[in-house]
Amino acid sequence: MQMHLQINSVSKTYENGFQALKDVTLGIRKGEILALLGPNGAGKTTLISIICGLVNLSRGEILVNGKNIQTDSMEARKLIGLVPQELSVHSFETVWASVKFTRGLFGKAPNDQYLEDLLKSLSLFDKKDQKIITLSGGMKRRVLIAKALSHEPEVLFLDEPTAGVDVELRKDMWNVVRNLKEKGVTIILTTHYIEEAEEIADRIGIMNKGELVLVEEKNILMKQLGKKQLILNLSKKISKLPKSFAAYNVEIQKDGSQLIFTYDTNSKENIIPKILEDVKKSKITFKDLDTEQSSLEEIFVSLVKESK
């Protein structure tokens, strides 16, 4: 199966000897949303900048729908849209002029209806005749998104698109992303809001120190690496665990008023009834119980620690 975006053994070393990327290989399917996570300095923005033609790679190969970004750079670049971290816009242009000009830069024929619909989807249409300098930071971010989508790219990069913006923009942004996915647009997202990645991504890639630590389907990652816990809030405090609990991964918490059983999410056996039966046999009573499963954020932090 040919990947819509194929990254083969890409490395980047700067003149001062700093290696920002180390042999990164990654394939991304058409219409997929990949969330690329990692701490500051992990290499996410460097990788995106290379794919978008802003930085030269040192070694490796990148293909966008089969077009090589080095040997067929113009055609490959036409397929890509980028929403950068920085608010870099031409302040004295109107919203409409800026978005229309960007579409023309990529050799696309005029299509005012498409641009009108795009601005409406980002709640920008009523500001189309305003100069960008008069807009708020959130509205300027919307203009960047509109410019990135103006030429109808097949692959869209969102580099921290909702950093420091209001909840309304985030909601609009993810609605646009979902609509693009339905149309077959491939989307690569970096974000510090890990709950966003957990909600919207199909796959998760984790980078650290220039390396791709892991790439996995989100649901599989949550299942394989997430831990599940049964939490019992006890009626009476206990000071030590009964011998019958030796088979479990269990801790006493909150000065003896809480028991936390941690168990394997991959186990085919439903272990909760067995735990509760053993609790009953031990004559331990509880007021209530709850279950918790690791969030993507906890998994991310754990993996980054392991890769240090």
Secondary structure, 3 states (H helix, E strand, C coil): CCCCEEEEEEEEECCCCCEEEEEEEEEECCCCEEEEECCCCCCHHHHHHHHCCCCCCCEEEEEECCEECCCCHHHHHHCEEEECCCCCCCCCCEHHHHHHHHHHHCCCCCCHHHHHHHHHHCCCHHHCCCEHHHCCHHHHHHHHHHHHHCCCCCEEEEECCCCCCCHHHHHHHHHHHHHHHHCCCEEEEECCCHHHHHHHCCEEEEEECCEEEEEEEHHHHHHHHCCEEEEEEECCCCCCCCHHHHHCEEEEEHHHCEEEEEECCCCCCCCHHHHHHHHHHCCCCEEEEEEEECCHHHHHHHHHHHCC
